[in-house]
Each structure stands twice: as C-alpha cells, then as structure tokens.
C-alpha cells in the first residue's frame, strides 16, 4: 500500500497501489485479478476514504508458453530466459522478471508478455510477443587528446549468431599510439545449461612513447566460463596466457622504464563475482551492482602477483526514468609474490575513460626528469553522473549528462624525490550530450580538471560514435 492515512490524496499513488496489489495477488497464483478502488468523499471533514476491492479468479498454473515474432531467433533462446515453465504456478513477479531478461538480451526492439485464459479456469496461456532488431553491429569510436592526436577503433560483431544467441566479435583499434586486434566468441548456454563459455584471442601493439617512452606488444589468449550462483549473483572464472614485450625504449627514457625492457610471459587464473540488482543490464535506471575481481599469476610464466579489484554502482531515478542519477566507484590493489616486484605492464594506469578530464595514463607516479608515467599498484576512482532530457521529444534519443570524476593512483615503491608518489586526489567536472542517432550512439564529453598536479596530462574533449546494420 502506497496510500497512507493522513496523506494528501494522490491519484497516482492510488494507481501505484493497484499495481502493487495486483502483483502481490498475482504471486499467489491469481493470474486474472481485478483491483477496484472505491472512493468515498466526506465533504464536511474534507477527507477521502479508499477501499480496494480485490476480485479474485481461481489459482492458476501455466498451461502453455507461445513465442511469436521471432523470425530468425530460435524459440529456445527466448524460452531459456523465462523464469516460468509449463506446469509451474503462475507468478506476476516472475513474469515481469522474464520480460526484462528477454529485453536484456538486446535482440529485440520490443518485448511484451500477456496472459490469456487456458483450457480450464485454473490454466493460463502466456503469449511472448517479440519484435526483432538488427543484432549485427559495426562500431566506430573516435577520440582526441593533446598528446595522442586522433584515434579510431573499429569492430564487427554479431550478438545473435545464426539466431542461437551466440556472440562473435572481431575488433581493431588503430591510432598513432595503438594497434589492437582481437577475436572473441561466447556461447551463453553451453551444453544447453545456464553456463556461458568462450575464448578470446588478441594481438595488441601500444605506443606509449608520449606517456612512458616505450612500445608494448602483447599476444595472448583467454578461456572463460560463467555461471549463476543465485538469480542475482553470478561468477565468471577464466585462464589467460599472455606474452608481453617492452621494446623501443630510447636511451633518454627513465631508468625505471629501461629496467623493464624485454619479454615477459604471464600465466594467470582469475574470477569475477557480480551481484546485480539493476532493473536492466543495458540501460539501468534503478538498482545497484557489486563486482569483485581477483587475478593470481604464477602458474608458470615469469609474473607472480595477486591483483584485486572491487567495484560498485548505484542508479536512482529522480522524477521519472528520464532523470537518473548514478554513482559508480572502484578500488584496486596489486601485490607481488616473491622479490621480483610488479612489472610495468601489470600496473594500473588511470585517465581517459576511467578518469575524464585527464589523458590516458595522465595521472599517478611519473619520472619528472623525462615525463614518463610509471603506473601504480593501488588506486581508487569514483564518478557521479546525472542523465536528463534536453527538452526534445523522447523519440529523438537526445540526453544531457552532468558528471564529476574523482580518483588517485600511486604506490610504486621507488624512493626518488623526482618520482612523486603522494597519491593526491584528482577531481574533474564536466558535461556531455548523447544521441541515439539512426547511425548508432553518439556521445560528446567536455571535462575540466579541478584538482590536479602540475605534471598531470589533461584531456578536455572526448567524442565517440557507432553505427549498426
């Protein structure tokens, strides 16, 4: 009940109460329930009495589930997201959760689940009506920074391969400072169970000459598997084998960079535990999530470390779902096992997408003699953002954003007065505009650092766009 004695009368709260009562009775297997408010006005006392009449039908069970509108997507891809099966007791909550799970697949433009009377008074038929949308994507991203200049990334992806729900992606990133090629494949229901499995192959060449005076070449592969522990708690485990080679280190580079030159093989196992209570994985407007990631390197190879990260996010609608405030944060720490220390390629770097207003690897410990960023072994970062309409009709797909990012990075265990490692706080504020255009999502962000160090590198403007076919 959202209406309370002593409150001002509010017709919207009456509707909210009707919805909640209908859902509560629906969870008791009453699929066909009618909640009618009877309102009595007392003009002398200026009060209103409300009586909610609940007209129940019989308790019902699911007789049949019909899926329509799926031209290329197999029926089983839709049915496996249903939390109800033929013969189960009817539940309104499970019906709505099933509808949201199908929407979160991202395969359908519209999803609508309705109920109809079955062959008997205690039977109901569930009609799942979907409208398919293109699941093939060509994504193009662009950005600009004062140190790197223009960059672009390109990827081709099919999220519903052959209508089976499989995800296949090829990506390439090309710029003056980076060349990255990767192939990934995911089977979301391995062996027809709620068990995702997949692999990744990658070849990455990064030019860090502007940031840290070296080039990095990484070649590797990863195997991964994910499974649910509860409805909202999911775990992913993986194994990664990667060869990293630090090359093209000039004699003018920091001595701490020169000491890292050469190839290094990393063999690690890891896990990711996610508790997700958001109302949508694709476009959350309410709820929260918590994510814990742990990596252990040392099963062969040259690297030996334990890396831990903990992240969380919270989403809250203000007036309606078009005004959303989100708060996200993450902390990370890596510790070496043995006396070798943490290699440059295994350290954390902060900036760019992870801390807007600063360039990639724009903050943290830096050799002031050469300007080379050295990364860090611990960090934290957080962001608060408000998304809001800009006054145009919703179908235009335009949204405004106001945000503030905060973070710090440090701890490299280098006792050198010319390598600052004070872990001072950085803060930026900014605004942005996003557009769900016919060519795909477009976003522009402007961010200005408020708290910074003199040796930090700034990035005021970021731009990205994509297209779908």
Secondary structure as GFF3:
##gff-version 3
##sequence-region A 1 469
A	DSSP	alpha_helix	11	26	.	.	.	ID=ss1
A	DSSP	beta_strand	34	42	.	.	.	ID=ss2
A	DSSP	beta_strand	47	55	.	.	.	ID=ss3
A	DSSP	beta_strand	61	68	.	.	.	ID=ss4
A	DSSP	alpha_helix	75	79	.	.	.	ID=ss5
A	DSSP	alpha_helix	92	104	.	.	.	ID=ss6
A	DSSP	beta_strand	108	117	.	.	.	ID=ss7
A	DSSP	beta_strand	123	132	.	.	.	ID=ss8
A	DSSP	beta_strand	136	145	.	.	.	ID=ss9
A	DSSP	beta_strand	149	161	.	.	.	ID=ss10
A	DSSP	beta_strand	166	175	.	.	.	ID=ss11
A	DSSP	beta_strand	178	187	.	.	.	ID=ss12
A	DSSP	three_ten_helix	190	192	.	.	.	ID=ss13
A	DSSP	beta_strand	195	207	.	.	.	ID=ss14
A	DSSP	alpha_helix	209	212	.	.	.	ID=ss15
A	DSSP	beta_strand	215	228	.	.	.	ID=ss16
A	DSSP	beta_strand	233	247	.	.	.	ID=ss17
A	DSSP	alpha_helix	255	258	.	.	.	ID=ss18
A	DSSP	beta_strand	262	276	.	.	.	ID=ss19
A	DSSP	beta_strand	287	301	.	.	.	ID=ss20
A	DSSP	beta_strand	305	317	.	.	.	ID=ss21
A	DSSP	beta_strand	324	336	.	.	.	ID=ss22
A	DSSP	three_ten_helix	344	346	.	.	.	ID=ss23
A	DSSP	beta_strand	357	358	.	.	.	ID=ss24
A	DSSP	beta_strand	366	367	.	.	.	ID=ss25
A	DSSP	beta_strand	372	373	.	.	.	ID=ss26
A	DSSP	beta_strand	378	389	.	.	.	ID=ss27
A	DSSP	three_ten_helix	394	396	.	.	.	ID=ss28
A	DSSP	beta_strand	398	410	.	.	.	ID=ss29
A	DSSP	beta_strand	419	420	.	.	.	ID=ss30
A	DSSP	beta_strand	426	437	.	.	.	ID=ss31
A	DSSP	beta_strand	440	451	.	.	.	ID=ss32
A	DSSP	beta_strand	458	459	.	.	.	ID=ss33
A	DSSP	beta_strand	461	465	.	.	.	ID=ss34
A	DSSP	beta_strand	467	468	.	.	.	ID=ss35
###
